[in-house]
Amino acid sequence: MSRKFFGTDGIRGKANVEPMTADVALRVGMAAGAYFRDGDHQHRVVIGKDTRLSCYMIENALASGFVSVGMDVHLLGPIPTPGVARLVRSMRADLGVMISASHNPFHDNGIKLFGPDGYKLSDDAETSIEASLAGDGGDMRAESSDLGRVRRLQGAIGRYSEFCKSSFPRRLRLDGLKIVIDGANGAGYRVAPEVLWELGAEVVPIGVNPNGTNINRDCGSTAPSVMQETVCAHGADLGIALDGDADRVIVADEKGEIVDGDQIMALVGAWMLRKEKLQGGGIVGTVMSNLGLQRFLEGRGLILERTQVGDRYVVERMREKGYNMGGEQSGHIIYSDHSTTGDGLIAALQVLAVLQDSEKRMSDLGRQFETVPQLLKNVRFEGGQPLEDDSVKSALAAAEDRLGPDGRLVVRESGTEPLIRIMAEHADSDLVNSIVDELEVTIQRAVA
């Protein structure tokens, strides 16, 4: 069946507009609860959220849906997405839910679901849950005597904090480092500065004053300029920027230069290889990972295994083929030795471990390979299938021919926003710019 609600990262949309309404959230709670209700034990679900104003509405609606099918609900409050993934396992819950639209602005929101193993749901599981959203839920409701209860879990952030610190090598400390941490006014606004400080760093926090509407606004991993400026202004050793739900990270060196997800994977992957800790003979990336990363790995006898965009697809491939590291250029980095999903804070701690272990500056480590010129542009559209337009298909074929075997072209619909993403890559930057600009104009005409 075609999927109306679930995209590449759960359900996402503008708050209080379908599918991100209280009604849909109620039905998702019922459908997901019924899907995971198996056995005679008292079932439980843990629900976390970021700092968006609409999280209150979605949280209460989801809780009502779960309670109505007989599940106990444990509310975690604001906590990073990977914290939910961790707690669903440690609390032996049947299901975990994160309410967040990740890097999107405050007026969007989303629902991410995790199974009892702490992994995001498969496409098949999401499709089954979506199929149950069509009815009124009457056949899923529990008896009056079997309704669930709602509790607020105290100390959820503390549990996650201790877990993050345990991922940092015990022989190392952060003493002597000055670190700028940008919490994106989101889910990691409190825990990230605390973890860094408790490990010994001098911390300069920014983006740590959420008010419900300022999440990701001019801050965080998708808008790191303030973080970069703060690093330089304070003479910090590096900067760390999380996104709204703290499952991705971007780093800046002491000069304010950005270190993206591809460079992070190259840096930490090479370090893990030297320590004989890298498994699978390579790293899992996506179609968006730079050719420079692929060539860097090949030069070390490693492979870059590519998947479609979305950290859950990266995780699925890691599990399938035995890799313990993977991620995305955007900063979703997964270390399966520590986490079941992208974790911005744990990824940052691995970078810090390499930094302290090497006794070098971040600027000496942050550029592991020369990037192949790459350009990404987005075209917004409302409905339809613009990539099926004949003029667009013809333009794409011509662009592929011009790039030849030494270049790459990726044009796709975003799974989280109504955007067509256009990415081209080639050693000739002028060719890249020309192709992307021409495709942008062609697709804009098709969606007009």
C-alpha positions as CSV (number, residue, x, y, z in Angstrom):
1,M,0.0,0.0,0.0
2,S,1.1,3.6,-0.6
3,R,2.0,5.4,2.6
4,K,0.2,8.6,3.5
5,F,1.7,9.4,6.9
6,F,5.1,7.7,7.3
7,G,8.2,9.2,5.5
8,T,11.9,8.4,5.8
9,D,11.9,9.4,9.5
10,G,8.5,8.6,11.0
11,I,5.6,11.0,10.6
12,R,6.3,14.7,10.1
13,G,4.4,17.8,9.1
14,K,3.2,21.2,10.2
15,A,1.8,21.2,13.7
16,N,-2.0,21.2,14.0
17,V,-2.3,20.4,10.3
18,E,-2.8,16.8,9.2
19,P,-1.0,14.6,9.7
20,M,0.4,16.4,12.8
21,T,-2.9,16.8,14.6
22,A,-4.1,15.6,18.0
23,D,-6.5,13.3,16.3
24,V,-3.9,11.6,14.2
25,A,-1.5,11.4,17.2
26,L,-4.3,9.7,19.2
27,R,-4.9,7.1,16.4
28,V,-1.1,6.6,16.1
29,G,-0.9,5.8,19.8
30,M,-3.7,3.3,19.5
31,A,-2.4,1.7,16.3
32,A,1.2,1.5,17.5
33,G,0.2,0.3,20.9
34,A,-2.0,-2.5,19.5
35,Y,0.8,-3.5,17.1
36,F,3.2,-4.0,20.0
37,R,0.7,-5.4,22.5
38,D,1.8,-9.0,22.7
39,G,1.8,-11.3,25.7
40,D,0.1,-11.1,29.1
41,H,2.5,-8.7,30.8
42,Q,1.6,-5.1,31.5
43,H,2.8,-3.2,28.4
44,R,4.6,0.0,28.6
45,V,5.7,2.8,26.3
46,V,8.2,5.6,26.9
47,I,7.6,9.0,25.3
48,G,10.2,11.7,24.9
49,K,10.0,15.1,23.2
50,D,12.0,18.1,22.1
51,T,11.2,21.7,23.1
52,R,8.5,22.7,20.5
53,L,5.4,24.3,21.7
54,S,3.3,21.7,19.9
55,C,4.9,18.8,21.8
56,Y,2.4,19.3,24.6
57,M,-0.5,18.7,22.3
58,I,1.1,15.7,20.6
59,E,2.3,14.2,23.8
60,N,-1.1,14.2,25.5
61,A,-2.8,12.8,22.4
62,L,-0.3,10.0,22.0
63,A,-0.6,9.1,25.7
64,S,-4.3,9.0,25.5
65,G,-4.1,6.6,22.5
66,F,-1.7,4.3,24.3
67,V,-3.7,4.3,27.5
68,S,-6.9,3.4,25.6
69,V,-5.3,0.2,24.3
70,G,-4.0,-0.8,27.7
71,M,-0.4,0.5,27.7
72,D,1.2,2.2,30.6
73,V,2.9,5.5,29.5
74,H,6.1,6.8,31.0
75,L,6.7,10.5,30.0
76,L,10.4,11.3,29.8
77,G,10.1,15.1,29.1
78,P,12.6,16.9,26.8
79,I,15.3,14.4,25.9
80,P,17.4,13.7,22.8
81,T,16.1,11.1,20.4
82,P,18.9,8.6,21.2
83,G,17.9,8.9,24.8
84,V,14.5,7.4,24.0
85,A,16.2,4.7,22.0
86,R,18.4,3.9,25.0
87,L,15.6,4.0,27.6
88,V,13.2,1.8,25.7
89,R,15.7,-1.0,26.0
90,S,16.9,-0.3,29.6
91,M,13.3,0.0,30.9
92,R,12.2,-3.1,29.0
93,A,9.5,-1.1,27.3
94,D,7.5,-2.5,24.4
95,L,7.8,0.7,22.4
96,G,9.5,4.1,22.4
97,V,8.2,7.4,20.9
98,M,10.1,10.6,20.2
99,I,8.1,13.7,19.4
100,S,10.3,15.9,17.2
101,A,10.8,17.3,13.7
102,S,14.5,17.2,14.2
103,H,16.2,20.1,12.3
104,N,12.9,21.6,11.1
105,P,11.6,24.9,12.4
106,F,9.3,25.0,15.4
107,H,6.0,25.1,13.5
108,D,6.7,21.5,12.3
109,N,6.6,18.4,14.4
110,G,7.0,14.7,14.0
111,I,6.5,11.2,15.6
112,K,9.4,8.7,15.6
113,L,8.8,5.2,16.8
114,F,11.3,2.7,18.3
115,G,10.8,-1.0,18.9
116,P,11.7,-2.8,22.1
117,D,15.2,-3.4,20.8
118,G,15.8,0.4,20.5
119,Y,15.9,0.5,16.7
120,K,13.6,2.6,14.5
121,L,10.8,0.6,13.0
122,S,11.1,-1.1,9.6
123,D,9.1,0.0,6.6
124,D,6.9,-3.1,7.0
125,A,6.1,-2.3,10.6
126,E,5.3,1.3,9.8
127,T,3.1,0.2,6.9
128,S,1.2,-2.2,9.2
129,I,0.6,0.6,11.8
130,E,-0.5,3.0,9.1
131,A,-3.0,0.5,7.8
132,S,-4.6,0.5,11.2
133,L,-5.1,4.3,11.2
134,A,-8.0,4.1,8.8
135,G,-10.6,2.7,11.2
136,D,-12.1,4.2,14.4
137,G,-9.9,2.0,16.6
138,G,-12.9,0.3,18.2
139,D,-11.4,-3.2,17.8
140,M,-8.2,-2.1,19.5
141,R,-9.6,-0.5,22.7
142,A,-9.0,-2.2,26.0
143,E,-11.7,-3.1,28.6
144,S,-12.4,-0.4,31.1
145,S,-10.6,-2.3,33.8
146,D,-7.5,-2.8,31.6
147,L,-6.8,0.9,30.7
148,G,-3.2,2.0,31.1
149,R,-1.8,4.7,33.4
150,V,0.4,7.7,32.7
151,R,3.5,8.5,34.8
152,R,6.2,11.1,34.5
153,L,9.6,9.4,34.9
154,Q,12.0,11.4,37.0
155,G,15.7,11.2,36.2
156,A,15.4,10.3,32.6
157,I,18.1,12.8,31.5
158,G,20.4,11.6,34.3
159,R,20.2,8.0,33.0
160,Y,21.0,9.2,29.4
161,S,23.8,11.4,30.7
162,E,25.6,8.6,32.5
163,F,25.2,6.4,29.4
164,C,26.9,9.1,27.2
165,K,29.8,9.5,29.6
166,S,30.3,5.7,29.6
167,S,31.0,5.9,25.9
168,F,34.1,8.1,26.4
169,P,37.3,6.2,27.1
170,R,38.0,6.0,30.8
171,R,41.7,6.8,30.4
172,L,40.9,10.2,28.9
173,R,39.5,13.5,30.2
174,L,38.4,16.8,28.7
175,D,40.5,18.8,31.1
176,G,42.1,21.8,29.4
177,L,39.7,22.0,26.6
178,K,37.4,25.0,26.0
179,I,34.3,23.8,24.1
180,V,31.4,25.8,22.6
181,I,28.3,23.7,22.6
182,D,25.2,24.8,20.7
183,G,22.1,23.0,21.9
184,A,19.9,24.4,19.1
185,N,17.4,25.4,21.8
186,G,16.3,21.8,21.5
187,A,16.3,18.5,23.3
188,G,20.0,18.5,24.1
189,Y,20.0,22.0,25.6
190,R,20.6,20.8,29.2
191,V,22.3,17.4,28.9
192,A,25.0,18.2,26.4
193,P,26.7,21.1,28.4
194,E,26.4,19.0,31.6
195,V,28.1,15.9,30.1
196,L,31.0,18.0,28.6
197,W,31.5,19.9,31.9
198,E,31.4,16.7,34.0
199,L,34.1,15.2,31.8
200,G,36.3,18.1,32.6
201,A,35.8,20.7,29.8
202,E,35.4,24.4,30.2
203,V,32.0,24.9,28.5
204,V,30.6,27.9,26.6
205,P,26.9,27.1,26.0
206,I,24.8,28.7,23.4
207,G,21.3,27.8,22.1
208,V,20.3,26.5,25.6
209,N,17.3,28.8,26.3
210,P,14.3,27.1,24.6
211,N,11.0,29.0,24.6
212,G,8.9,26.7,22.5
213,T,9.4,28.6,19.2
214,N,13.2,29.2,18.9
215,I,14.3,25.6,18.3
216,N,16.8,25.5,15.4
217,R,16.2,29.2,14.8
218,D,19.6,30.7,13.8
219,C,21.3,28.0,15.8
220,G,22.2,24.3,15.8
221,S,23.8,22.1,13.2
222,T,21.8,23.5,10.3
223,A,22.7,27.1,11.2
224,P,26.2,26.9,12.7
225,S,27.5,30.4,12.0
226,V,26.9,31.7,15.6
227,M,28.7,28.6,16.9
228,Q,31.6,29.3,14.6
229,E,31.8,32.9,15.6
230,T,31.6,32.0,19.3
231,V,34.5,29.6,19.0
232,C,36.7,32.4,17.5
233,A,35.5,35.0,20.0
234,H,36.2,32.9,23.0
235,G,39.4,31.3,21.8
236,A,37.8,27.9,22.2
237,D,39.4,24.6,21.1
238,L,36.4,23.6,19.1
239,G,32.6,24.0,18.7
240,I,29.9,21.4,18.7
241,A,26.4,22.1,17.2
242,L,23.5,19.7,17.7
243,D,20.2,19.8,16.0
244,G,16.7,20.0,17.5
245,D,16.5,16.5,18.7
246,A,20.3,16.1,19.2
247,D,20.6,13.0,16.9
248,R,23.1,14.8,14.6
249,V,26.2,16.9,15.1
250,I,28.4,19.3,13.2
251,V,31.8,20.4,14.6
252,A,33.9,23.5,14.1
253,D,37.7,23.6,14.7
254,E,39.5,26.3,16.7
255,K,39.5,28.5,13.6
256,G,35.8,28.2,13.1
257,E,36.1,25.9,10.1
258,I,33.3,23.4,9.8
259,V,33.9,19.6,10.1
260,D,30.9,17.8,8.6
261,G,29.6,14.3,9.0
262,D,31.8,12.9,6.2
263,Q,34.9,14.3,7.8
264,I,33.9,13.1,11.2
265,M,33.4,9.5,9.9
266,A,36.8,9.7,8.2
267,L,38.5,10.9,11.3
268,V,36.9,8.6,13.8
269,G,36.9,5.7,11.4
270,A,40.6,5.9,10.8
271,W,41.2,6.1,14.5
272,M,39.0,3.0,15.1
273,L,40.9,1.2,12.4
274,R,44.3,2.0,14.1
275,K,42.8,0.7,17.4
276,E,41.5,-2.4,15.6
277,K,38.0,-1.5,16.6
278,L,36.4,-0.9,13.1
279,Q,34.3,-3.8,12.0
280,G,32.9,-4.8,8.6
281,G,35.9,-3.6,6.6
282,G,34.5,-0.1,6.0
283,I,31.8,2.4,6.9
284,V,28.2,2.8,5.8
285,G,27.3,6.2,4.3
286,T,24.5,7.4,2.0
287,V,24.2,8.5,-1.6
288,M,25.0,12.0,-0.4
289,S,28.4,11.2,1.1
290,N,31.2,12.9,-0.7
291,L,33.4,11.0,-3.3
292,G,36.3,12.3,-1.3
293,L,35.3,10.1,1.7
294,Q,34.9,7.1,-0.6
295,R,38.4,7.6,-2.0
296,F,39.9,8.2,1.5
297,L,38.5,4.9,2.6
298,E,39.6,3.0,-0.5
299,G,43.1,4.3,0.1
300,R,43.1,2.4,3.4
301,G,41.6,-0.8,2.0
302,L,38.1,0.0,3.2
303,I,34.8,0.4,1.5
304,L,32.1,3.0,1.6
305,E,28.8,1.1,1.6
306,R,26.1,3.5,0.4
307,T,22.3,3.5,1.2
308,Q,19.4,5.8,0.5
309,V,19.2,8.9,2.7
310,G,18.0,8.3,6.3
311,D,19.9,7.1,9.3
312,R,17.6,4.2,9.8
313,Y,18.6,2.8,6.4
314,V,22.2,3.3,7.4
315,V,21.5,1.3,10.6
316,E,19.7,-1.4,8.7
317,R,22.7,-1.9,6.4
318,M,25.1,-1.8,9.4
319,R,23.2,-4.6,11.1
320,E,22.8,-6.6,7.9
321,K,26.5,-6.6,7.0
322,G,28.3,-6.3,10.4
323,Y,29.5,-2.7,10.3
324,N,29.8,-0.8,13.6
325,M,30.1,2.7,12.1
326,G,28.0,4.6,9.7
327,G,26.3,8.0,9.1
328,E,25.4,10.9,6.9
329,Q,27.2,14.0,5.7
330,S,24.5,16.0,7.6
331,G,25.9,14.7,10.9
332,H,23.8,11.6,11.8
333,I,26.6,9.4,13.0
334,I,25.9,5.9,14.4
335,Y,28.4,3.9,16.5
336,S,26.7,0.6,17.0
337,D,29.0,-0.2,19.9
338,H,27.2,2.5,21.8
339,S,23.9,3.3,20.2
340,T,21.1,2.0,18.0
341,T,20.5,5.3,16.2
342,G,22.2,8.6,15.4
343,D,23.5,10.3,18.5
344,G,25.0,13.8,18.2
345,L,26.4,13.9,21.7
346,I,28.1,10.4,21.6
347,A,29.4,11.3,18.1
348,A,30.9,14.5,19.5
349,L,32.5,12.5,22.4
350,Q,34.2,10.2,19.9
351,V,35.7,13.2,18.1
352,L,36.9,14.5,21.4
353,A,38.4,11.1,22.3
354,V,40.4,11.3,19.0
355,L,41.4,14.9,19.8
356,Q,42.7,14.1,23.3
357,D,44.3,10.8,22.3
358,S,46.2,12.5,19.4
359,E,47.2,15.6,21.4
360,K,46.7,17.7,18.3
361,R,44.5,20.7,17.4
362,M,41.2,20.2,15.8
363,S,42.3,22.0,12.7
364,D,45.0,19.4,12.3
365,L,42.4,16.6,12.3
366,G,39.2,18.0,10.9
367,R,40.2,17.8,7.2
368,Q,41.0,14.1,6.6
369,F,40.4,14.3,2.9
370,E,39.9,16.8,0.1
371,T,36.3,17.0,-0.8
372,V,35.2,16.7,-4.4
373,P,33.3,19.8,-5.4
374,Q,29.6,19.2,-4.5
375,L,26.6,21.4,-4.7
376,L,23.2,20.8,-3.2
377,K,20.1,22.9,-3.9
378,N,16.4,22.4,-3.0
379,V,13.3,23.1,-4.9
380,R,10.0,23.4,-2.9
381,F,6.9,21.8,-4.4
382,E,3.3,21.2,-3.3
383,G,1.9,17.9,-4.4
384,G,2.3,15.9,-7.6
385,Q,5.3,14.0,-8.9
386,P,7.7,16.5,-10.5
387,L,10.4,14.0,-11.1
388,E,8.0,12.1,-13.4
389,D,7.7,15.1,-15.7
390,D,9.1,14.4,-19.2
391,S,11.2,17.6,-19.3
392,V,12.7,16.8,-16.0
393,K,13.5,13.2,-17.0
394,S,15.2,14.4,-20.2
395,A,17.2,17.0,-18.2
396,L,18.4,14.4,-15.7
397,A,19.5,12.1,-18.5
398,A,21.5,14.9,-20.1
399,A,23.1,15.9,-16.8
400,E,24.2,12.3,-16.2
401,D,25.9,12.2,-19.6
402,R,27.7,15.5,-18.9
403,L,29.0,14.3,-15.5
404,G,30.2,11.0,-17.0
405,P,31.8,8.2,-14.9
406,D,33.9,10.6,-12.7
407,G,30.9,12.4,-11.3
408,R,27.7,11.7,-9.5
409,L,24.1,13.1,-9.6
410,V,21.5,12.5,-6.9
411,V,18.0,14.1,-7.4
412,R,15.3,12.9,-5.0
413,E,12.3,13.9,-3.0
414,S,13.0,14.7,0.6
415,G,11.3,12.3,3.0
416,T,10.9,15.0,5.7
417,E,10.0,18.2,3.8
418,P,8.2,19.0,0.5
419,L,11.5,19.5,-1.3
420,I,13.2,18.1,-4.4
421,R,16.9,17.9,-3.5
422,I,19.4,18.3,-6.3
423,M,23.1,17.2,-5.7
424,A,25.9,17.0,-8.3
425,E,29.5,16.1,-7.7
426,H,32.5,16.4,-10.0
427,A,36.1,17.6,-9.9
428,D,35.1,20.4,-12.3
429,S,33.2,22.8,-10.0
430,D,32.0,25.0,-12.9
431,L,30.4,21.9,-14.4
432,V,28.7,21.1,-11.1
433,N,27.3,24.6,-10.7
434,S,26.0,24.7,-14.3
435,I,24.3,21.3,-14.0
436,V,22.6,22.1,-10.6
437,D,21.5,25.5,-11.7
438,E,20.0,24.2,-15.0
439,L,18.2,21.3,-13.2
440,E,16.9,23.8,-10.6
441,V,15.3,25.9,-13.3
442,T,13.8,22.9,-15.1
443,I,12.3,21.4,-11.9
444,Q,10.9,24.9,-10.9
445,R,9.1,25.1,-14.2
446,A,7.7,21.6,-13.7
447,V,6.3,22.4,-10.3
448,A,5.0,25.9,-11.2
